[in-house]
């Protein structure tokens, strides 16, 4: 029996679909019988742009185990990205001086 229970997440981003890149503003997420994946149940995620009418979508169907591994991988990528980008910002030189002194540099 299908539950048809869908959780929505608001997004800011892009996805590459059959017609090229598209804006995405919503992820419809569900755990139910898949349409294509050879699984009894799958986590489905449909990335759409509701603001554009939601006519195009990029969809994935993942096993429960794959979805859980993806969650951990996303967390790890964000954490290491935060560290790398924080170090890059901290290493950037800062300019200190009066407006006249700064103008003379350029």
MOPAC internal coordinates of N, CA, C and O (Angstrom, degrees):
PM7 1SCF
backbone

  N    0.0000 0     0.00 0     0.00 0    0    0    0
  C    1.4468 1     0.00 0     0.00 0    1    0    0
  C    1.5273 1   108.76 1     0.00 0    2    1    0
  O    1.2310 1   120.39 1   -49.28 1    3    2    1
  N    1.2969 1   116.86 1   130.72 1    3    2    1
  C    1.4627 1   122.27 1   178.56 1    5    3    2
  C    1.5191 1   109.79 1   -84.87 1    6    5    3
  O    1.2310 1   121.05 1   -39.87 1    7    6    5
  N    1.3148 1   115.59 1   140.13 1    7    6    5
  C    1.4647 1   119.11 1  -178.83 1    9    7    6
  C    1.5244 1   112.01 1   -91.58 1   10    9    7
  O    1.2310 1   120.39 1   151.54 1   11   10    9
  N    1.3305 1   116.86 1   -28.46 1   11   10    9
  C    1.4623 1   122.31 1  -177.07 1   13   11   10
  C    1.5269 1   112.26 1    57.25 1   14   13   11
  O    1.2310 1   120.22 1  -153.92 1   15   14   13
  N    1.3383 1   117.19 1    26.08 1   15   14   13
  C    1.4585 1   121.45 1   177.08 1   17   15   14
  C    1.5250 1   107.82 1   -86.99 1   18   17   15
  O    1.2310 1   120.95 1   -57.25 1   19   18   17
  N    1.3209 1   115.78 1   122.75 1   19   18   17
  C    1.4647 1   121.65 1  -176.94 1   21   19   18
  C    1.5185 1   109.35 1  -124.32 1   22   21   19
  O    1.2310 1   121.09 1   -50.43 1   23   22   21
  N    1.3252 1   115.52 1   129.57 1   23   22   21
  C    1.4623 1   121.92 1   172.00 1   25   23   22
  C    1.5186 1   106.94 1   -98.82 1   26   25   23
  O    1.2310 1   120.63 1   -38.42 1   27   26   25
  N    1.3217 1   116.40 1   141.58 1   27   26   25
  C    1.4676 1   121.02 1   179.91 1   29   27   26
  C    1.5195 1   110.11 1  -112.68 1   30   29   27
  O    1.2310 1   121.46 1   -39.59 1   31   30   29
  N    1.3272 1   114.82 1   140.41 1   31   30   29
  C    1.4638 1   120.79 1   173.96 1   33   31   30
  C    1.5194 1   107.64 1  -124.35 1   34   33   31
  O    1.2310 1   120.42 1   -48.84 1   35   34   33
  N    1.3097 1   116.80 1   131.16 1   35   34   33
  C    1.4665 1   121.85 1   174.87 1   37   35   34
  C    1.5121 1   108.17 1   -79.13 1   38   37   35
  O    1.2310 1   120.15 1   -44.14 1   39   38   37
  N    1.3149 1   117.32 1   135.86 1   39   38   37
  C    1.4598 1   122.81 1  -175.77 1   41   39   38
  C    1.5205 1   111.10 1  -130.88 1   42   41   39
  O    1.2310 1   121.15 1   -16.80 1   43   42   41
  N    1.3048 1   115.40 1   163.20 1   43   42   41
  C    1.4560 1   123.89 1   166.77 1   45   43   42
  C    1.5154 1   104.52 1  -130.43 1   46   45   43
  O    1.2310 1   120.15 1   -65.65 1   47   46   45
  N    1.3252 1   117.32 1   114.35 1   47   46   45
  C    1.4565 1   118.54 1  -178.59 1   49   47   46
  C    1.5064 1   113.41 1   174.21 1   50   49   47
  O    1.2310 1   121.50 1    15.77 1   51   50   49
  N    1.3289 1   114.73 1  -164.23 1   51   50   49
  C    1.4587 1   123.39 1  -178.04 1   53   51   50
  C    1.5191 1   108.84 1  -138.33 1   54   53   51
  O    1.2310 1   121.01 1   -21.14 1   55   54   53
  N    1.3148 1   115.67 1   158.86 1   55   54   53
  C    1.4594 1   122.26 1   174.58 1   57   55   54
  C    1.5209 1   107.70 1  -145.45 1   58   57   55
  O    1.2310 1   121.08 1   -29.59 1   59   58   57
  N    1.3283 1   115.53 1   150.41 1   59   58   57
  C    1.4550 1   119.83 1   178.61 1   61   59   58
  C    1.5176 1   108.84 1  -101.65 1   62   61   59
  O    1.2310 1   121.05 1   -65.39 1   63   62   61
  N    1.3153 1   115.60 1   114.61 1   63   62   61
  C    1.4544 1   121.88 1  -179.74 1   65   63   62
  C    1.5177 1   110.97 1  -108.45 1   66   65   63
  O    1.2310 1   120.42 1    12.23 1   67   66   65
  N    1.3157 1   116.80 1  -167.77 1   67   66   65
  C    1.4646 1   120.79 1  -177.53 1   69   67   66
  C    1.5356 1   113.75 1   -63.88 1   70   69   67
  O    1.2310 1   120.18 1   158.28 1   71   70   69
  N    1.3240 1   117.27 1   -21.72 1   71   70   69
  C    1.4666 1   121.21 1   179.78 1   73   71   70
  C    1.5221 1   112.39 1  -104.66 1   74   73   71
  O    1.2310 1   119.81 1  -164.07 1   75   74   73
  N    1.3366 1   117.97 1    15.93 1   75   74   73
  C    1.4559 1   121.73 1  -178.75 1   77   75   74
  C    1.5118 1   110.84 1   101.80 1   78   77   75
  O    1.2310 1   121.08 1    17.99 1   79   78   77
  N    1.3307 1   115.54 1  -162.01 1   79   78   77
  C    1.4624 1   121.56 1  -176.56 1   81   79   78
  C    1.5171 1   111.21 1   -72.15 1   82   81   79
  O    1.2310 1   121.15 1   -35.70 1   83   82   81
  N    1.3252 1   115.41 1   144.30 1   83   82   81
  C    1.4635 1   122.05 1   178.72 1   85   83   82
  C    1.5238 1   108.95 1  -142.69 1   86   85   83
  O    1.2310 1   120.93 1   -25.80 1   87   86   85
  N    1.3114 1   115.83 1   154.20 1   87   86   85
  C    1.4625 1   120.31 1   173.97 1   89   87   86
  C    1.5229 1   108.73 1   -72.68 1   90   89   87
  O    1.2310 1   120.39 1   -33.32 1   91   90   89
  N    1.3229 1   116.85 1   146.68 1   91   90   89
  C    1.4632 1   120.69 1   170.44 1   93   91   90
  C    1.5207 1   108.18 1  -128.32 1   94   93   91
  O    1.2310 1   121.64 1   -43.36 1   95   94   93
  N    1.3323 1   114.47 1   136.64 1   95   94   93
  C    1.4625 1   119.43 1   177.98 1   97   95   94
  C    1.5246 1   112.10 1  -128.31 1   98   97   95
  O    1.2310 1   120.43 1   177.78 1   99   98   97
  N    1.3448 1   116.79 1    -2.22 1   99   98   97
  C    1.4564 1   120.86 1  -177.21 1  101   99   98
  C    1.5207 1   110.14 1  -146.94 1  102  101   99
  O    1.2310 1   121.03 1   -39.97 1  103  102  101
  N    1.3236 1   115.64 1   140.03 1  103  102  101
  C    1.4668 1   121.63 1   168.31 1  105  103  102
  C    1.5197 1   106.97 1  -117.09 1  106  105  103
  O    1.2310 1   120.71 1   -59.06 1  107  106  105
  N    1.3177 1   116.25 1   120.94 1  107  106  105
  C    1.4587 1   121.53 1   173.00 1  109  107  106
  C    1.5224 1   106.45 1   -93.93 1  110  109  107
  O    1.2310 1   120.52 1   -61.39 1  111  110  109
  N    1.3328 1   116.62 1   118.61 1  111  110  109
  C    1.4637 1   122.07 1  -172.69 1  113  111  110
  C    1.5270 1   108.58 1  -119.06 1  114  113  111
  O    1.2310 1   121.21 1   -47.01 1  115  114  113
  N    1.3364 1   115.30 1   132.99 1  115  114  113
  C    1.4680 1   119.75 1  -179.46 1  117  115  114
  C    1.5278 1   109.63 1  -149.47 1  118  117  115
  O    1.2310 1   120.29 1   -23.28 1  119  118  117
  N    1.3178 1   117.05 1   156.72 1  119  118  117
  C    1.4568 1   123.32 1   173.94 1  121  119  118
  C    1.5217 1   105.96 1  -122.78 1  122  121  119
  O    1.2310 1   120.96 1   -73.69 1  123  122  121
  N    1.3133 1   115.78 1   106.31 1  123  122  121
  C    1.4538 1   120.26 1  -172.61 1  125  123  122
  C    1.5202 1   108.93 1  -160.71 1  126  125  123
  O    1.2310 1   120.44 1    11.60 1  127  126  125
  N    1.3217 1   116.77 1  -168.40 1  127  126  125
  C    1.4595 1   121.23 1   176.20 1  129  127  126
  C    1.5227 1   108.90 1   -67.80 1  130  129  127
  O    1.2310 1   120.10 1   -49.99 1  131  130  129
  N    1.3365 1   117.41 1   130.01 1  131  130  129
  C    1.4704 1   119.55 1  -179.39 1  133  131  130
  C    1.5238 1   111.66 1   -77.33 1  134  133  131
  O    1.2310 1   121.21 1   -19.04 1  135  134  133
  N    1.3171 1   115.29 1   160.96 1  135  134  133
  C    1.4634 1   121.54 1   174.77 1  137  135  134
  C    1.5196 1   110.51 1   -84.04 1  138  137  135
  O    1.2310 1   120.13 1   143.68 1  139  138  137
  N    1.3375 1   117.35 1   -36.32 1  139  138  137
  C    1.4595 1   120.35 1  -171.88 1  141  139  138
  C    1.5198 1   114.29 1  -125.77 1  142  141  139
  O    1.2310 1   119.20 1   139.35 1  143  142  141
  N    1.3152 1   119.13 1   -40.65 1  143  142  141
  C    1.4658 1   122.21 1  -176.35 1  145  143  142
  C    1.5300 1   110.21 1   -61.25 1  146  145  143
  O    1.2310 1   120.01 1   -40.31 1  147  146  145
  N    1.3239 1   117.59 1   139.69 1  147  146  145
  C    1.4700 1   121.02 1  -179.18 1  149  147  146
  C    1.5284 1   111.89 1   -79.26 1  150  149  147
  O    1.2310 1   120.48 1  -118.76 1  151  150  149
  N    1.3120 1   116.69 1    61.24 1  151  150  149
  C    1.4615 1   123.74 1  -177.60 1  153  151  150
  C    1.5177 1   109.43 1  -131.35 1  154  153  151
  O    1.2310 1   120.69 1   -26.01 1  155  154  153
  N    1.3238 1   116.29 1   153.99 1  155  154  153
  C    1.4583 1   119.86 1   175.28 1  157  155  154
  C    1.5269 1   110.34 1   -68.84 1  158  157  155
  O    1.2310 1   120.94 1   135.81 1  159  158  157
  N    1.3416 1   115.81 1   -44.19 1  159  158  157
  C    1.4618 1   122.65 1   175.71 1  161  159  158
  C    1.5183 1   108.30 1  -136.03 1  162  161  159
  O    1.2310 1   120.79 1   -29.49 1  163  162  161
  N    1.3098 1   116.10 1   150.51 1  163  162  161
  C    1.4609 1   121.07 1   179.60 1  165  163  162
  C    1.5163 1   109.33 1  -146.54 1  166  165  163
  O    1.2310 1   121.54 1   -26.50 1  167  166  165
  N    1.3325 1   114.66 1   153.50 1  167  166  165
  C    1.4511 1   119.81 1   170.04 1  169  167  166
  C    1.5202 1   105.97 1   -83.71 1  170  169  167
  O    1.2310 1   120.57 1   -59.34 1  171  170  169
  N    1.2991 1   116.51 1   120.66 1  171  170  169
  C    1.4618 1   121.17 1   177.97 1  173  171  170
  C    1.5099 1   110.00 1  -107.56 1  174  173  171
  O    1.2310 1   121.43 1   -41.33 1  175  174  173
  N    1.3164 1   114.87 1   138.67 1  175  174  173
  C    1.4618 1   120.49 1   175.19 1  177  175  174
  C    1.5150 1   106.93 1  -131.54 1  178  177  175
  O    1.2310 1   120.76 1   -59.04 1  179  178  177
  N    1.3159 1   116.15 1   120.96 1  179  178  177
  C    1.4628 1   122.63 1   174.91 1  181  179  178
  C    1.5203 1   107.51 1  -108.80 1  182  181  179
  O    1.2310 1   120.56 1   -63.99 1  183  182  181
  N    1.3329 1   116.54 1   116.01 1  183  182  181
  C    1.4548 1   122.22 1   176.61 1  185  183  182
  C    1.5229 1   107.65 1   -92.48 1  186  185  183
  O    1.2310 1   120.62 1   -58.21 1  187  186  185
  N    1.3261 1   116.42 1   121.79 1  187  186  185
  C    1.4661 1   121.67 1  -178.10 1  189  187  186
  C    1.5246 1   110.22 1  -136.78 1  190  189  187
  O    1.2310 1   121.28 1    -8.59 1  191  190  189
  N    1.3240 1   115.15 1   171.41 1  191  190  189
  C    1.4603 1   120.47 1   170.80 1  193  191  190
  C    1.5244 1   107.26 1  -118.52 1  194  193  191
  O    1.2310 1   120.95 1   -82.47 1  195  194  193
  N    1.3260 1   115.79 1    97.53 1  195  194  193
  C    1.4598 1   119.77 1   179.30 1  197  195  194
  C    1.5210 1   111.45 1   -61.40 1  198  197  195
  O    1.2310 1   120.15 1   146.13 1  199  198  197
  N    1.3344 1   117.31 1   -33.87 1  199  198  197
  C    1.4640 1   120.88 1  -179.69 1  201  199  198
  C    1.5267 1   111.54 1   -61.83 1  202  201  199
  O    1.2310 1   120.41 1   152.01 1  203  202  201
  N    1.3418 1   116.83 1   -27.99 1  203  202  201
  C    1.4657 1   121.26 1   178.09 1  205  203  202
  C    1.5194 1   112.00 1   -96.95 1  206  205  203
  O    1.2310 1   119.80 1  -167.23 1  207  206  205
  N    1.3180 1   117.99 1    12.77 1  207  206  205
  C    1.4557 1   121.83 1   177.79 1  209  207  206
  C    1.5244 1   114.61 1    97.18 1  210  209  207
  O    1.2310 1   119.64 1   172.33 1  211  210  209
  N    1.3164 1   118.30 1    -7.67 1  211  210  209
  C    1.4610 1   121.13 1   176.64 1  213  211  210
  C    1.5126 1   114.94 1    66.42 1  214  213  211
  O    1.2310 1   119.94 1  -156.92 1  215  214  213
  N    1.3266 1   117.72 1    23.08 1  215  214  213
  C    1.4738 1   120.15 1  -176.69 1  217  215  214
  C    1.5235 1   112.65 1   -74.69 1  218  217  215
  O    1.2310 1   120.19 1   147.14 1  219  218  217
  N    1.3391 1   117.25 1   -32.86 1  219  218  217
  C    1.4585 1   120.77 1   178.48 1  221  219  218
  C    1.5187 1   108.85 1  -101.78 1  222  221  219
  O    1.2310 1   120.92 1   -28.48 1  223  222  221
  N    1.3340 1   115.85 1   151.52 1  223  222  221
  C    1.4562 1   118.86 1   177.30 1  225  223  222
  C    1.5122 1   109.89 1  -150.60 1  226  225  223
  O    1.2310 1   121.95 1   -24.78 1  227  226  225
  N    1.3142 1   113.86 1   155.22 1  227  226  225
  C    1.4520 1   122.38 1   169.11 1  229  227  226
  C    1.5186 1   104.13 1  -118.14 1  230  229  227
  O    1.2310 1   120.38 1   -56.27 1  231  230  229
  N    1.3272 1   116.88 1   123.73 1  231  230  229
  C    1.4573 1   120.78 1  -173.77 1  233  231  230
  C    1.5222 1   111.13 1  -122.24 1  234  233  231
  O    1.2310 1   121.19 1   -33.00 1  235  234  233
  N    1.3338 1   115.32 1   147.00 1  235  234  233
  C    1.4657 1   121.64 1   172.08 1  237  235  234
  C    1.5261 1   108.01 1  -132.77 1  238  237  235
  O    1.2310 1   121.28 1   -31.87 1  239  238  237
  N    1.3205 1   115.16 1   148.13 1  239  238  237
  C    1.4605 1   122.86 1   172.57 1  241  239  238
  C    1.5249 1   106.92 1  -127.45 1  242  241  239
  O    1.2310 1   120.46 1   -59.86 1  243  242  241
  N    1.3253 1   116.72 1   120.14 1  243  242  241
  C    1.4477 1   122.08 1  -174.73 1  245  243  242
  C    1.5196 1   110.94 1  -123.93 1  246  245  243
  O    1.2310 1   120.99 1   -33.08 1  247  246  245
  N    1.3403 1   115.72 1   146.92 1  247  246  245
  C    1.4556 1   118.59 1   171.76 1  249  247  246
  C    1.5257 1   107.90 1   -64.31 1  250  249  247
  O    1.2310 1   120.96 1   -20.24 1  251  250  249
  N    1.3241 1   115.77 1   159.76 1  251  250  249
  C    1.4628 1   120.40 1   179.10 1  253  251  250
  C    1.5251 1   110.43 1   -57.59 1  254  253  251
  O    1.2310 1   120.45 1   135.85 1  255  254  253
  N    1.3197 1   116.75 1   -44.15 1  255  254  253
  C    1.4618 1   121.38 1  -179.52 1  257  255  254
  C    1.5247 1   111.34 1   -63.39 1  258  257  255
  O    1.2310 1   120.55 1   137.66 1  259  258  257
  N    1.3222 1   116.54 1   -42.34 1  259  258  257
  C    1.4667 1   120.49 1   178.37 1  261  259  258
  C    1.5219 1   111.19 1   -63.87 1  262  261  259
  O    1.2310 1   120.40 1   139.46 1  263  262  261
  N    1.3216 1   116.85 1   -40.54 1  263  262  261
  C    1.4650 1   120.72 1   179.58 1  265  263  262
  C    1.5288 1   110.87 1   -63.23 1  266  265  263
  O    1.2310 1   120.55 1   136.86 1  267  266  265
  N    1.3474 1   116.55 1   -43.14 1  267  266  265
  C    1.4634 1   119.63 1   178.73 1  269  267  266
  C    1.5297 1   111.37 1   -65.10 1  270  269  267
  O    1.2310 1   120.19 1   139.98 1  271  270  269
  N    1.3352 1   117.24 1   -40.02 1  271  270  269
  C    1.4681 1   120.41 1   177.50 1  273  271  270
  C    1.5265 1   110.36 1   -65.23 1  274  273  271
  O    1.2310 1   120.07 1   142.00 1  275  274  273
  N    1.3197 1   117.47 1   -38.00 1  275  274  273
  C    1.4665 1   121.26 1   178.51 1  277  275  274
  C    1.5219 1   111.09 1   -64.29 1  278  277  275
  O    1.2310 1   120.43 1   139.25 1  279  278  277
  N    1.3283 1   116.79 1   -40.75 1  279  278  277
  C    1.4745 1   120.25 1   177.53 1  281  279  278
  C    1.5248 1   110.07 1   -57.25 1  282  281  279
  O    1.2310 1   120.10 1   132.41 1  283  282  281
  N    1.3169 1   117.42 1   -47.59 1  283  282  281
  C    1.4647 1   121.27 1  -179.22 1  285  283  282
  C    1.5248 1   111.30 1   -65.71 1  286  285  283
  O    1.2310 1   120.21 1   142.31 1  287  286  285
  N    1.3190 1   117.21 1   -37.69 1  287  286  285
  C    1.4655 1   121.00 1   179.38 1  289  287  286
  C    1.5261 1   110.86 1   -67.64 1  290  289  287
  O    1.2310 1   120.16 1   140.97 1  291  290  289
  N    1.3174 1   117.31 1   -39.03 1  291  290  289
  C    1.4722 1   120.91 1   176.71 1  293  291  290
  C    1.5241 1   109.74 1   -63.11 1  294  293  291
  O    1.2310 1   120.33 1   134.55 1  295  294  293
  N    1.3308 1   116.97 1   -45.45 1  295  294  293
  C    1.4692 1   120.35 1   178.50 1  297  295  294
  C    1.5259 1   111.17 1   -59.44 1  298  297  295
  O    1.2310 1   120.41 1   136.56 1  299  298  297
  N    1.3353 1   116.83 1   -43.44 1  299  298  297
  C    1.4678 1   120.79 1  -179.39 1  301  299  298
  C    1.5269 1   110.74 1   -65.40 1  302  301  299
  O    1.2310 1   119.94 1   137.64 1  303  302  301
  N    1.3217 1   117.73 1   -42.36 1  303  302  301
  C    1.4648 1   120.93 1   179.90 1  305  303  302
  C    1.5248 1   110.97 1   -64.17 1  306  305  303
  O    1.2310 1   120.08 1   138.25 1  307  306  305
  N    1.3220 1   117.46 1   -41.75 1  307  306  305
  C    1.4700 1   120.31 1   177.81 1  309  307  306
  C    1.5206 1   111.47 1   -65.24 1  310  309  307
  O    1.2310 1   120.42 1   138.42 1  311  310  309
  N    1.3189 1   116.81 1   -41.58 1  311  310  309
  C    1.4702 1   120.10 1  -179.79 1  313  311  310
  C    1.5248 1   111.07 1   -64.14 1  314  313  311
  O    1.2310 1   119.79 1   133.09 1  315  314  313
  N    1.3326 1   118.00 1   -46.91 1  315  314  313
  C    1.4682 1   119.15 1  -179.71 1  317  315  314
  C    1.5229 1   111.07 1   -69.77 1  318  317  315
  O    1.2310 1   120.05 1   146.94 1  319  318  317
  N    1.3247 1   117.51 1   -33.06 1  319  318  317
  C    1.4618 1   119.90 1   175.63 1  321  319  318
  C    1.5146 1   111.82 1   -65.69 1  322  321  319
  O    1.2310 1   120.53 1   139.27 1  323  322  321
  N    1.3409 1   116.59 1   -40.73 1  323  322  321
  C    1.4671 1   120.28 1   177.24 1  325  323  322
  C    1.5299 1   110.68 1   -60.14 1  326  325  323
  O    1.2310 1   120.68 1   135.74 1  327  326  325
  N    1.3187 1   116.31 1   -44.26 1  327  326  325
  C    1.4689 1   120.40 1  -179.71 1  329  327  326
  C    1.5286 1   110.02 1   -63.52 1  330  329  327
  O    1.2310 1   120.13 1   131.83 1  331  330  329
  N    1.3208 1   117.36 1   -48.17 1  331  330  329
  C    1.4669 1   121.13 1  -178.06 1  333  331  330
  C    1.5237 1   111.70 1   -62.21 1  334  333  331
  O    1.2310 1   120.24 1   137.94 1  335  334  333
  N    1.3231 1   117.15 1   -42.06 1  335  334  333
  C    1.4623 1   119.68 1  -177.74 1  337  335  334
  C    1.5186 1   112.15 1   -75.38 1  338  337  335
  O    1.2310 1   119.97 1   148.41 1  339  338  337
  N    1.3150 1   117.66 1   -31.59 1  339  338  337
  C    1.4610 1   120.79 1   175.83 1  341  339  338
  C    1.5191 1   110.17 1   -65.06 1  342  341  339
  O    1.2310 1   120.36 1   137.07 1  343  342  341
  N    1.3431 1   116.92 1   -42.93 1  343  342  341
  C    1.4655 1   120.76 1   178.34 1  345  343  342
  C    1.5202 1   110.78 1   -63.35 1  346  345  343
  O    1.2310 1   120.10 1   141.56 1  347  346  345
  N    1.3343 1   117.41 1   -38.44 1  347  346  345
  C    1.4650 1   120.66 1  -179.89 1  349  347  346
  C    1.5273 1   110.48 1   -65.24 1  350  349  347
  O    1.2310 1   120.06 1   140.69 1  351  350  349
  N    1.3171 1   117.50 1   -39.31 1  351  350  349
  C    1.4690 1   121.50 1   179.21 1  353  351  350
  C    1.5226 1   110.02 1   -68.93 1  354  353  351
  O    1.2310 1   120.65 1   138.76 1  355  354  353
  N    1.3417 1   116.36 1   -41.24 1  355  354  353
  C    1.4679 1   119.95 1  -179.61 1  357  355  354
  C    1.5229 1   111.80 1   -66.91 1  358  357  355
  O    1.2310 1   119.94 1   149.37 1  359  358  357
  N    1.3185 1   117.72 1   -30.63 1  359  358  357
  C    1.4679 1   121.72 1  -177.79 1  361  359  358
  C    1.5218 1   112.46 1   -81.46 1  362  361  359
  O    1.2310 1   120.07 1   166.78 1  363  362  361
  N    1.3210 1   117.48 1   -13.22 1  363  362  361
  C    1.4606 1   121.20 1  -178.96 1  365  363  362
  C    1.5258 1   109.46 1   -68.26 1  366  365  363
  O    1.2310 1   120.23 1   -48.78 1  367  366  365
  N    1.3411 1   117.17 1   131.22 1  367  366  365
  C    1.4670 1   118.83 1   179.11 1  369  367  366
  C    1.5251 1   110.94 1   -68.63 1  370  369  367
  O    1.2310 1   121.28 1   -32.11 1  371  370  369
  N    1.3015 1   115.16 1   147.89 1  371  370  369
  C    1.4582 1   120.21 1   176.80 1  373  371  370
  C    1.5181 1   108.91 1  -111.80 1  374  373  371
  O    1.2310 1   121.16 1   -33.31 1  375  374  373
  N    1.2991 1   115.38 1   146.69 1  375  374  373
  C    1.4583 1   121.40 1   179.42 1  377  375  374
  C    1.5188 1   108.90 1  -101.33 1  378  377  375
  O    1.2310 1   121.22 1   -47.63 1  379  378  377
  N    1.3151 1   115.27 1   132.37 1  379  378  377
  C    1.4544 1   120.62 1   178.92 1  381  379  378
  C    1.5220 1   107.23 1  -129.29 1  382  381  379
  O    1.2310 1   120.84 1   -47.36 1  383  382  381
  N    1.2957 1   116.00 1   132.64 1  383  382  381
  C    1.4564 1   120.25 1   178.44 1  385  383  382
  C    1.5119 1   110.55 1   162.99 1  386  385  383
  O    1.2310 1   121.42 1    -1.52 1  387  386  385
  N    1.3074 1   114.89 1   178.48 1  387  386  385
  C    1.4592 1   119.62 1   178.20 1  389  387  386
  C    1.5233 1   108.59 1   -76.21 1  390  389  387
  O    1.2310 1   121.04 1   -12.88 1  391  390  389
  N    1.3128 1   115.62 1   167.12 1  391  390  389
  C    1.4659 1   120.36 1   179.10 1  393  391  390
  C    1.5309 1   110.42 1   -60.85 1  394  393  391
  O    1.2310 1   120.11 1   141.47 1  395  394  393
  N    1.3305 1   117.39 1   -38.53 1  395  394  393
  C    1.4677 1   121.68 1   179.47 1  397  395  394
  C    1.5298 1   110.64 1   -66.07 1  398  397  395
  O    1.2310 1   120.71 1   136.82 1  399  398  397
  N    1.3263 1   116.25 1   -43.18 1  399  398  397
  C    1.4728 1   120.16 1   178.57 1  401  399  398
  C    1.5411 1   110.70 1   -64.17 1  402  401  399
  O    1.2310 1   120.47 1   139.95 1  403  402  401
  N    1.3191 1   116.71 1   -40.05 1  403  402  401
  C    1.4640 1   119.85 1   178.72 1  405  403  402
  C    1.5265 1   110.51 1   -66.14 1  406  405  403
  O    1.2310 1   120.35 1   137.13 1  407  406  405
  N    1.3102 1   116.94 1   -42.87 1  407  406  405
  C    1.4810 1   120.92 1   179.74 1  409  407  406
  C    1.5076 1   111.08 1   -61.41 1  410  409  407
  O    1.2310 1   119.77 1   146.55 1  411  410  409
  N    1.3336 1   118.05 1   -33.45 1  411  410  409
  C    1.4683 1   120.61 1  -177.93 1  413  411  410
  C    1.5320 1   111.79 1   -70.58 1  414  413  411
  O    1.2310 1   120.31 1   161.42 1  415  414  413
  N    1.3261 1   117.02 1   -18.58 1  415  414  413
  C    1.4690 1   120.54 1   178.53 1  417  415  414
  C    1.5282 1   112.51 1   -74.60 1  418  417  415
  O    1.2310 1   121.02 1   158.07 1  419  418  417
  N    1.3281 1   115.66 1   -21.93 1  419  418  417
  C    1.4642 1   118.91 1  -174.34 1  421  419  418
  C    1.4749 1   109.39 1  -110.32 1  422  421  419
  O    1.2310 1   120.10 1   180.00 1  423  422  421

